[in-house]
Amino acid sequence: MKILVAYDSAFADAILPEAVKTAKAFDAVVYLVRSCPQEASQQGIAALEAHLEDVKMNVFDAQQINCETHILIRGMTPGEDIVDYAREKAVDQIIIGVRKQSKVGAIFGSTAQYVILEAPCPVMTVKL
């Protein structure tokens, strides 16, 4: 099984435990993915690469889960990047975070909404 974790540090505390639990249950490979705009600075990209590698080492490697990190800089919106990458890698599931709005429901930002509606596979949403 292949799992794409659409990484956003604001959702890390909610998403990462779910990703670990799912990856262990299905002996999955995890693609820890972050989309960046083309105008991102080299310094910003380097810092993000280091951060993703830290997450990989401290969360996934520590749990003996096969994980790859990827920063997508392809001139697409984050939602398009995530869905396109999921198709390229034939991902079986995407895990993405959403913000809790109220007792009535959750806020689906444009990225989460696009991924939920366009993904080629099931999408697990984890609320913050």
C-alpha positions in Angstrom: 0.0 0.0 0.0 1.1 3.6 -0.7 0.0 6.5 1.4 0.5 10.2 0.5 0.6 12.4 3.6 -0.1 16.0 2.4 2.2 17.7 5.0 1.4 21.0 6.6 3.2 21.8 9.9 -0.1 23.3 11.2 -1.6 19.8 11.0 1.4 17.7 12.0 0.2 16.8 15.5 -3.1 15.6 14.1 -2.0 14.0 10.9 1.2 12.2 11.8 -0.2 9.8 14.4 -2.9 8.8 11.9 -0.4 8.3 9.2 1.8 6.1 11.5 -1.2 4.0 12.6 -2.5 3.5 9.0 1.0 2.8 7.6 1.7 0.2 10.3 -1.7 -1.5 9.8 -1.2 -1.9 6.1 2.6 -2.2 6.0 2.6 0.9 3.7 5.1 3.1 2.1 4.5 6.8 3.1 5.1 9.7 0.7 5.5 12.8 2.9 4.7 15.5 0.5 4.7 19.3 0.6 3.7 21.6 -2.3 5.6 24.9 -2.7 5.1 27.9 -5.0 7.7 28.3 -7.8 8.8 31.6 -6.3 9.9 29.9 -3.0 13.4 30.9 -2.0 16.2 28.5 -2.1 16.7 29.1 1.6 13.0 28.4 2.3 13.2 25.2 0.3 16.3 24.0 2.0 14.7 24.7 5.4 11.6 22.7 4.4 13.7 19.8 3.1 15.5 19.7 6.4 12.2 19.8 8.3 10.7 17.0 6.3 13.8 14.9 6.8 13.6 15.5 10.6 9.9 14.4 10.5 10.8 11.3 8.5 13.6 10.4 10.8 11.9 11.1 14.1 8.4 9.8 13.2 8.5 7.3 10.4 12.1 5.9 10.6 11.7 5.6 14.4 8.6 3.4 13.8 10.4 1.4 11.1 8.0 2.7 8.4 9.3 3.1 4.9 9.0 6.9 4.1 10.1 9.2 1.3 10.0 13.0 1.4 9.1 15.1 -1.6 8.8 18.8 -2.1 6.7 19.6 -5.2 7.6 22.8 -7.0 5.7 22.5 -10.3 3.8 25.7 -10.8 0.5 24.1 -9.7 -1.9 24.9 -6.9 -1.2 22.7 -3.8 -4.4 20.7 -4.4 -3.4 20.0 -8.1 0.1 19.1 -7.0 -1.1 16.6 -4.4 -3.7 15.0 -6.8 -1.3 14.8 -9.7 1.5 13.3 -7.6 -0.9 10.8 -6.1 -1.8 9.7 -9.7 1.9 9.6 -10.7 2.8 7.3 -7.8 -0.4 5.2 -7.9 -1.2 6.1 -4.3 -3.8 4.1 -2.5 -4.8 6.7 0.1 -4.2 10.4 0.8 -4.2 11.8 4.3 -4.8 15.6 4.6 -5.7 17.9 7.5 -8.8 20.1 7.8 -9.6 22.8 10.4 -12.5 22.4 12.8 -15.0 25.2 12.4 -17.8 24.7 14.8 -20.2 22.1 16.2 -21.7 21.9 12.7 -18.7 20.8 10.7 -15.2 21.4 9.5 -13.7 24.0 7.2 -12.5 22.6 4.0 -9.9 25.0 2.6 -9.5 25.1 -1.2 -6.6 22.6 -1.1 -8.5 20.1 1.0 -11.7 20.5 -1.0 -9.8 20.1 -4.3 -8.0 16.9 -3.1 -11.2 15.4 -1.6 -13.2 16.0 -4.9 -10.4 15.2 -7.4 -8.2 12.5 -5.8 -7.9 9.2 -7.7 -8.1 7.3 -4.3 -9.7 7.5 -0.9 -8.9 10.6 1.2 -8.7 10.5 4.9 -9.3 13.9 6.5 -8.0 14.6 9.9 -9.4 17.6 11.7 -7.3 19.9 13.7 
